Amino acid sequence: MKRLARAIGIALVLLVSLAVGLPFLINPNQFRPKLEAELSSALARDVKVGDLKLAIFSGGVTAGDLSIADDPAYSRSPFLHAQAVTLAVDLWPLIFSRQLRITSLTLDQPQIDLLQSPAGDWNFSSLGGKSVLPARQTRPASDTRMGLSVKLVTIEHGRLTFAQQNGKDKARVLENVNVEVRNFSANSVFPFHLAANLAGGGDIQLDGVAGPINATDAAQTPAKVKLKLSGFDLAAAGVDRATGLAGLVAIDGVVASNGKTLFVNGRLKAEKLKLARNGSPAREPVEFDIALEHEMHQRSGTLRRGEIHLGNAPASLTGTYRAQGESVAVAMTLCGPQMAVPQLTAMLPAFGVVLPQGSSFQGGTAHAQLSFAGPIEALAIDGSLGLDDTRLTGFDLGSKMSTVEKLAGIKTGPDTGIQTFAATIHIAPDGSSVQDIHFVAPALVELSGAGTVSPSQALNFQMRATLHTGGAALAMLGAKSAAGVPFSIEGTAANPIFRPELKGMVSGLLGHVLGKKQK
């Protein structure tokens, strides 16, 4: 028993002596030139590694920092810079053969800058083969792929930026980026996981597979991932305020890439959505089932399926989009054949549409056929809108048209029933116009006309009313209805002012009566 204890003690002393002495016997910096050369050759970028230190108990080598040069066509600053690097190595080859075999790689707090050119190329496209290597490094002519494989690659607390080369737009930033890649090899498929916070609010998580790395363009590497995005604040993330876009977005879906085209399928949910510069947040969330194909190099795509769910008010949005410089131009069509009016009106503020103060819609259905065209910061919306069998509560149309109300000889209530409303619309940043208005309020009036709404919501409408009942004034003229009582609508959308044109009204009434007597 004493011999066994003595043997164990001697072994422990030898192990401790070995652990203490190895850092003095093996200088890991002797491997630094080879490590830099192999990484530079594999990445086709100049790689610099800081001072190496051996951590025998953890079986690793640490470096003070790591930097990978950017493609010189994009930037002279590093593409990646990490404050610290830890390499897990096989100790026995290191001790007995002086060979550095890396089993895992951990980057601590790296800064990675992704830049896209106006042509659609990325600065990481040339990783592994496209750029010219530094003069001191060579690569066999037959070597067309990145010759690097590691069992585990980890990024901890990184920062990732996305920006347009020489662009004016604010860069998109991911913070606290944590990545885990297992069984990484440039020549095979490898699984990975990414979790990060979005600057300005929100979280993103990716789980999937990628590879093999495209030897010509790393950006064309195929991949398939499950995407979860939550709390993405469009305004805080730097979306151009000129577009008017704002809101909190969540996405749950699957993204696949064949190297050239992204295929996105999933559900998008937007809260407090705003779609116009003069708009305000929508009062209800919008859910959007999408099937989208995005051409990565052209920065364009097609929305093949877009099912909008706003309560029980379904609609579909389909069309195309294309990047134009730092903007995006769209050509989309919205079709809503039978939507519930109350849910639909919850979206009106997002488009900058204002109802009379204190009013709201109850019941009824709506139909819309709209086209969206142009750059998103100056979008033009054209098409037709209609309402059927709804009620605008809190708005007494009769009292607003008191002269017409007296002619009709009726007493209206605090609400306005709408049997039918139809119109063609044009909405643009410089104002809106409404044409071919046809409005029927049961037992009161039928309105027709057209007008404009300025960006400040000022109204300028020229209308004509046909009364559906005979009041005292009409009876004195021997008329049961009046065809053509003209009036204008001024003021603002929140507080419209109805002004009868008395001269036109009298002429219309007399003409109508005299015309009937001549028959």
Helices and strands as residue ranges (DSSP letters): H 2-25, G 28-31, H 32-43, E 47-49, E 52-55, E 60-63, E 66-69, E 78-82, E 84-89, H 91-96, E 102-108, E 111-116, E 149-164, E 172-185, E 190-198, E 203-210, G 218-220, E 223-233, G 241-243, E 245-257, E 261-275, E 286-295, E 300-310, E 313-324, E 327-340, H 341-345, G 348-351, E 360-362, E 365-375, G 376-378, E 380-393, H 397-400, H 402-408, E 416-428, E 431-441, E 445-453, E 459-467, H 472-476, E 483-491, E 496-500, H 502-517
